[in-house]
């Protein structure tokens, strides 16, 4: 698998931006927050100039309000507001490169400030979690060394032995979430939502990675260079590489290796519902009545 040809892995200019900020005497921003912001913008619709994403109001909102809470569980020693600070840093760099005027810089600063504060609240909402984010919180709460894959696996094995009420009680004890309803807040609907969000977030990253690779392919074709082998015929290998890179990124933003474990070996701890399960929940809740299959033909005939 020629990663240089496929160009799957994002290449954020984190170190360069941090060096620039230090030279300008700007307040330090955690490296993890800067790298995450640059990576997600690179995987989004941002235009790149000299390797840096160019921010606009819609992109800023998409990042801070719609994307980050799907992927990121901030390190324990990093405040959630660091992501807004990272966005401000990129705005200042964009201004220094003369790609923003002062008025636009100020407006984007204001948007980054209030949407960064909003993100801090979103990260505390149980119904907005994904399984990797939730299990990251649980592992930290239990004092597990998340840098040790064996320790992570051992904890998951132990958690697997618990019955569902005990697991829910463990969810309720997580300190990093707003849970005014306690155990009653962990409804079937919330758990389904977490599973659906997990699946959707991963597929979105995979889709963005594919788009990134296809753009590079178009560039190769324009230069008259051959298509990478993975795209010329062995498409399953390409799909596998995309999923592996997506899981790697999701692990960077939570616990390395955890998203892959939850998807493969521990699906029972992190179920992702299919359409039938979602439809069943909707019917049980009385949110909609679905006709019997036998009635469909009668309706069609009438």
C-alpha positions as CSV (number, residue, x, y, z in Angstrom):
1,X,0.0,0.0,0.0
2,X,1.7,3.2,-1.2
3,X,0.5,5.8,1.2
4,X,2.4,8.6,-0.7
5,X,0.3,7.9,-3.8
6,X,-3.0,7.4,-2.0
7,X,-2.4,10.4,0.3
8,X,-4.8,9.1,2.9
9,X,-3.2,10.5,6.0
10,X,-3.7,14.2,6.6
11,X,-0.6,16.3,6.9
12,X,-1.4,19.2,9.3
13,X,1.3,21.8,9.6
14,X,1.0,21.8,13.4
15,X,4.6,22.3,14.3
16,X,5.0,25.2,11.8
17,X,1.9,27.0,13.2
18,X,3.1,26.6,16.8
19,X,6.5,27.9,15.9
20,X,4.9,30.9,14.2
21,X,2.7,31.5,17.2
22,X,5.7,31.4,19.6
23,X,7.7,33.8,17.4
24,X,4.7,36.2,17.5
25,X,4.5,36.0,21.2
26,X,1.0,34.6,21.2
27,X,-0.4,32.6,24.1
28,X,0.5,28.9,23.9
29,X,-2.2,26.5,22.6
30,X,-2.0,22.7,23.3
31,X,-0.4,20.9,20.4
32,X,-3.2,18.2,20.4
33,X,-5.9,20.8,19.9
34,X,-4.0,22.5,17.1
35,X,-3.4,19.2,15.3
36,X,-7.0,18.1,15.7
37,X,-8.4,21.4,14.3
38,X,-6.0,21.5,11.4
39,X,-6.7,17.8,10.6
40,X,-10.5,18.1,10.6
41,X,-10.4,21.3,8.5
42,X,-8.1,19.6,6.0
43,X,-10.6,16.7,5.8
44,X,-13.4,19.1,5.4
45,X,-14.2,21.6,2.7
46,X,-11.5,24.2,3.6
47,X,-9.3,25.5,0.9
48,X,-5.6,25.0,1.6
49,X,-3.1,27.8,1.1
50,X,0.6,26.9,1.7
51,X,-0.7,23.9,3.6
52,X,-3.0,25.8,6.0
53,X,-6.8,25.6,5.9
54,X,-8.5,28.9,5.1
55,X,-11.3,29.6,7.6
56,X,-14.8,31.0,6.8
57,X,-17.8,31.4,9.1
58,X,-19.6,28.3,7.8
59,X,-16.4,26.2,8.2
60,X,-15.8,27.5,11.7
61,X,-19.4,26.6,12.7
62,X,-19.2,23.2,11.1
63,X,-15.9,22.4,12.9
64,X,-16.8,23.7,16.4
65,X,-20.6,22.9,16.5
66,X,-21.0,19.9,14.2
67,X,-17.8,17.9,14.0
68,X,-15.5,18.1,17.1
69,X,-18.0,16.6,19.6
70,X,-18.3,13.6,17.3
71,X,-14.6,12.7,17.5
72,X,-12.8,14.3,20.3
73,X,-12.5,13.5,24.0
74,X,-10.0,16.1,25.2
75,X,-7.0,14.9,27.3
76,X,-7.6,15.3,31.0
77,X,-5.0,18.1,31.3
78,X,-6.5,20.1,28.4
79,X,-9.5,22.4,28.7
80,X,-12.1,22.0,26.0
81,X,-11.7,25.7,25.3
82,X,-8.4,24.9,23.7
83,X,-10.1,24.0,20.4
84,X,-11.5,27.5,20.1
85,X,-8.1,28.9,21.0
86,X,-6.6,26.8,18.2
87,X,-9.1,28.2,15.8
88,X,-8.2,31.7,16.9
89,X,-4.5,30.9,16.3
90,X,-5.3,29.8,12.7
91,X,-7.3,33.0,12.2
92,X,-4.4,35.1,13.3
93,X,-2.1,33.2,11.0
94,X,-4.5,33.8,8.1
95,X,-4.5,37.5,8.9
96,X,-0.7,37.6,9.0
97,X,-0.7,35.9,5.5
98,X,-2.9,38.8,4.3
99,X,-5.8,36.5,3.6
100,X,-8.1,38.4,6.1
101,X,-8.8,42.0,6.7
102,X,-8.9,43.3,10.3
103,X,-12.7,43.5,10.4
104,X,-13.1,39.9,9.2
105,X,-10.4,38.7,11.7
106,X,-12.3,40.3,14.6
107,X,-15.6,38.7,13.5
108,X,-14.1,35.3,13.2
109,X,-12.4,35.7,16.6
110,X,-15.8,36.4,18.1
111,X,-17.4,33.4,16.4
112,X,-14.5,31.2,17.6
113,X,-14.9,32.4,21.2
114,X,-18.6,31.8,21.6
115,X,-18.7,28.6,19.5
116,X,-15.7,27.3,21.4
117,X,-17.7,27.8,24.6
118,X,-20.6,26.1,23.1
119,X,-18.4,23.1,22.2
120,X,-17.3,22.8,25.8
121,X,-21.0,22.3,26.7
122,X,-21.7,19.9,23.8
123,X,-18.8,17.7,25.0
124,X,-20.7,17.2,28.3
125,X,-23.9,15.9,26.8
126,X,-24.5,12.1,27.0
127,X,-26.8,12.0,24.0
128,X,-24.1,13.5,21.9
129,X,-21.4,10.9,22.8
130,X,-19.9,8.3,20.5
131,X,-18.8,4.9,21.9
132,X,-15.0,5.8,21.6
133,X,-15.6,9.0,23.5
134,X,-17.7,7.3,26.2
135,X,-15.2,4.5,26.8
136,X,-12.3,7.0,26.8
137,X,-14.1,8.7,29.8
138,X,-14.7,5.3,31.5
139,X,-11.1,4.2,31.1
140,X,-9.8,7.5,32.5
141,X,-12.3,7.3,35.3
142,X,-11.1,3.8,36.2
143,X,-7.5,5.0,36.2
144,X,-6.4,2.8,33.3
145,X,-3.1,3.6,31.6
146,X,-4.6,4.4,28.1
147,X,-1.2,4.3,26.6
148,X,-0.9,0.6,27.4
149,X,-3.0,-1.5,24.9
150,X,-2.9,-4.5,27.2
151,X,-4.3,-2.5,30.1
152,X,-7.1,-1.1,27.8
153,X,-8.0,-4.6,26.6
154,X,-8.0,-6.0,30.2
155,X,-10.4,-3.4,31.3
156,X,-12.7,-4.0,28.4
157,X,-12.7,-7.7,29.2
158,X,-13.6,-6.9,32.8
159,X,-16.4,-4.5,31.8
160,X,-17.8,-7.1,29.4
161,X,-18.5,-9.4,32.4
162,X,-20.9,-6.8,34.0
163,X,-24.6,-7.0,33.4
164,X,-26.4,-4.1,31.7
165,X,-27.7,-2.3,34.9
166,X,-24.2,-2.3,36.3
167,X,-22.8,-0.9,33.1
168,X,-25.5,1.9,33.1
169,X,-24.6,2.7,36.7
170,X,-21.0,3.0,35.6
171,X,-22.0,5.4,32.8
172,X,-23.9,7.4,35.4
173,X,-20.8,7.8,37.6
174,X,-18.7,9.5,34.9
175,X,-17.8,12.9,36.2
176,X,-17.2,14.6,32.8
177,X,-20.8,14.5,31.8
178,X,-24.0,16.5,32.7
179,X,-26.4,13.9,34.0
180,X,-29.2,15.5,35.9
181,X,-31.5,12.5,35.4
182,X,-29.0,9.9,36.6
183,X,-29.6,6.4,35.4
184,X,-33.0,7.3,34.1
185,X,-31.3,9.4,31.5
186,X,-29.6,6.4,29.9
187,X,-32.6,5.4,27.9
188,X,-32.7,3.0,25.0
189,X,-33.0,6.0,22.7
190,X,-29.8,7.5,24.1
191,X,-27.9,4.3,23.6
192,X,-29.2,3.9,20.1
193,X,-28.2,7.5,19.4
194,X,-24.7,6.9,20.6
195,X,-24.4,3.8,18.3
196,X,-25.7,5.7,15.3
197,X,-23.5,8.7,15.9
198,X,-20.4,6.3,16.2
199,X,-21.2,4.7,12.9
200,X,-22.0,8.0,11.2
201,X,-18.8,9.7,12.5
202,X,-16.6,6.9,11.3
203,X,-18.2,6.8,7.9
204,X,-17.9,10.5,7.5
205,X,-14.1,10.4,8.2
206,X,-13.8,7.5,5.7
207,X,-15.7,9.5,3.1
208,X,-13.5,12.5,3.6
209,X,-10.3,10.4,3.4
210,X,-11.5,8.9,0.1
211,X,-12.3,12.3,-1.3
212,X,-8.8,13.4,-0.3
213,X,-7.2,10.4,-2.1
214,X,-9.3,10.9,-5.2
215,X,-8.2,14.6,-5.4
216,X,-4.6,13.4,-5.3
217,X,-5.4,10.8,-8.0
218,X,-6.8,13.6,-10.2
219,X,-3.5,15.4,-9.8
220,X,-1.6,12.3,-10.8
221,X,-3.7,11.8,-13.9
222,X,-3.2,15.5,-14.9
223,X,0.6,14.9,-14.7
224,X,0.2,11.7,-16.8
225,X,1.3,9.5,-14.0
226,X,-0.1,6.0,-13.5
227,X,-3.0,5.3,-11.1
228,X,-2.0,3.6,-7.8
229,X,-2.5,-0.1,-7.8
230,X,-5.1,0.0,-5.1
231,X,-7.3,2.2,-7.2
232,X,-6.6,0.5,-10.5
233,X,-8.1,-2.9,-9.5
234,X,-7.8,-3.9,-5.9
235,X,-10.5,-1.7,-4.5
236,X,-11.2,-3.8,-1.4
237,X,-7.5,-3.1,-0.4
238,X,-8.2,0.6,-0.8
239,X,-11.4,0.4,1.3
240,X,-9.4,-1.4,4.0
241,X,-6.7,1.2,4.0
242,X,-9.3,4.0,4.3
243,X,-11.0,2.3,7.3
244,X,-7.7,1.7,9.0
245,X,-6.7,5.3,8.6
246,X,-10.1,6.5,9.9
247,X,-9.8,4.2,13.0
248,X,-6.2,5.5,13.5
249,X,-7.4,9.1,13.5
250,X,-10.4,8.3,15.8
251,X,-7.9,6.7,18.2
252,X,-5.7,9.8,18.1
253,X,-8.7,11.9,19.2
254,X,-9.7,9.4,22.0
255,X,-7.5,6.4,23.0
256,X,-5.1,4.8,20.4
257,X,-6.5,1.5,19.3
258,X,-9.8,1.8,21.2
259,X,-12.1,2.6,18.2
260,X,-10.8,-0.4,16.4
261,X,-11.3,-2.7,19.4
262,X,-14.9,-1.5,19.9
263,X,-15.6,-2.0,16.2
264,X,-14.1,-5.5,15.9
265,X,-13.6,-7.4,19.1
266,X,-16.0,-5.7,21.5
267,X,-19.0,-4.9,19.4
268,X,-21.2,-6.2,22.2
269,X,-20.0,-3.2,24.3
270,X,-20.5,-0.7,21.6
271,X,-23.4,-1.7,19.4
272,X,-24.2,0.2,16.2
273,X,-27.8,-0.4,15.4
274,X,-29.0,-1.2,11.9
275,X,-32.1,0.1,10.2
276,X,-34.3,-2.7,11.5
277,X,-33.3,-1.9,15.1
278,X,-34.0,1.8,14.7
279,X,-37.4,1.1,13.1
280,X,-38.3,-1.3,15.9
281,X,-37.5,1.3,18.5
282,X,-39.6,3.9,16.7
283,X,-42.5,1.5,16.5
284,X,-42.2,0.5,20.2
285,X,-42.1,4.1,21.2
286,X,-45.3,4.8,19.2
287,X,-43.6,7.5,17.2
288,X,-44.9,6.1,14.0
289,X,-47.0,3.2,12.9
290,X,-45.6,1.0,10.1
291,X,-48.1,-1.1,8.1
292,X,-47.7,-4.8,7.9
293,X,-46.0,-6.1,4.8
294,X,-49.3,-7.8,3.9
295,X,-51.0,-4.4,3.8
296,X,-48.6,-2.9,1.4
297,X,-50.0,-4.8,-1.6
298,X,-53.5,-4.0,-0.6
299,X,-52.6,-0.3,-0.5
300,X,-51.0,-0.5,-3.9
301,X,-54.0,-2.2,-5.4
302,X,-56.4,0.4,-4.1
